[in-house]
Amino acid sequence: MPDSRYSDLDRPPLSETALNRALVRPGGLWTGVTVVDSTGSTNADLVHAAKEGVPEGAVLVAEAQEAGRGRLGRTWSAPPRSGLTFSILLRPEAPVAAHGWLPLLYGVAAASAVRRLAEVDVRLKWPNDLLIGERKLAGVLAERADGGVVVGMGMNVSQRADELPVATATSLAVEEAACLDRDPLLRAVLREVEAHYREWAAAGGDAEACGLRSAYLAASATVGRDVRVELPGEQALVGRASGVDASGRLLVEGPGGERALSAGDVVHVRPAH
């Protein structure tokens, strides 16, 4: 059975039934978990579903993704059932200006869950990468969808070093993490997201008031570092990442003073010796 989803016993499939039983409850955020064998992009599928009226709290998980996207249109791929590839639909009532915090909130929640369960030191690279050391473990991508926001994540779990797409990537297996079981990892991430999201929503999207900004800064691998930010239009800004503002924008102290950036590709610059 070379094409069976059960053929690789080291990478068992996720159980949609078990995930729904564990995560969907009256009054909870998660309204339904769907697991598919393969799709082009969980984000694209959920954006389409949002336009069809799917409620907040929908979760879509793909065992394999053929057209996964990262920021700036980059592709993202992994062997089937070797990682966690999933998207969630949120319909926040907080002001739109505060929605920039959602991918950062997701990163804080995911990093916290993985640190606790997998016992590895996960840090956050602004705006949306989870790092172990300087290697990328996971990426987060948020997109607007019919008045809501779809947030997706791709996390490397059981990939061997030779299965990773680039030398700057890593996986929980490569890092010899304490947990490589995707089911409890997914549950833990979603429960952490729910807790942080409820606090943020209760504060009207005020990241300072709900403690999200301080939690993000505590987990940040970027703030306090010298960085080069590749900006749209082939420009680059070099300076010191000094903080994150009330809208979740990265503050960079450069030659022309401090600038607040809402988009850009950040490269951590190694200090000169």
C-alpha positions, 0 to 999 in steps of 0.5 A: 500500500505505498499510497496509503495514508497508513503506510508510514507508521512513523507518521500516523494520520491525525484523527478528525474525530478525536480532535473534534472531541477534544477541542469543540465544546459549548462556549468554546472558540473552536467550532469544528476541525476538518482534516483532509489528506491533501489540498493546495493551501489551507489558507486559500481553502478557509478564505473561500469558506469564510466567504461562504459563511463558515463561522468563527473557530473553523479549523482546517488541517491538511496532511499534505499541502501542494501549494502552501504559501509563506510570506512574500509569495514563497512556497512551503512544502513538506512530506505528507504527515511530517508536519502540522499544516493548518489554518483557523478562521477568526472573526474579531470584533476588535478594531481593524487597526488592532488586527495586525496583532493576530499573527503575533498573538498566534506566534506567542501562543504556538511558541508557548505550546511548543516550549511546554510540550516539546521542551525546546526553546522557541523564539519569535522572529518578527513578524511571523516565524518561530525559530530554534536558534536561528533556524526556522521551525514554523511560519505563520501567515494571516490573510483577511477573509470576508470581514474575518481573518484566516491565520495559517501555520506550517510547522516542521515536526518529524522531518529529517535534515535531508527532508527540510527544504533549506539549510536554514530550516529545522524540525522538532525531530532534528532538534531532538524534541521531547514530543513529536506526536502531532495530535497533542501538539496541535491541541496544545497550540489551538488551546493556547491560541484560544486563551490568548485570543479571548484575552485580546478580544476582551481587551478590545484588541489592546495588546498592552492591556491584555499583556500580549505585547509584553509576552511577545517582547519576552519571546522575541528573537528580533527586538534588541538585535541588529537587523536588515529589513528588506522593504518593498521596492528593493530597498533595505533598512539597517538598524537596531530593532528597538521594539514593537508598537501598539499596532504590532509594527516593528520599530527599527532605529536606523540612520534616519531615526526610528521607523515603524514597519508594518511589512518587510523581510527581516534578516538578523545581522550577526554582531561583528567580532 
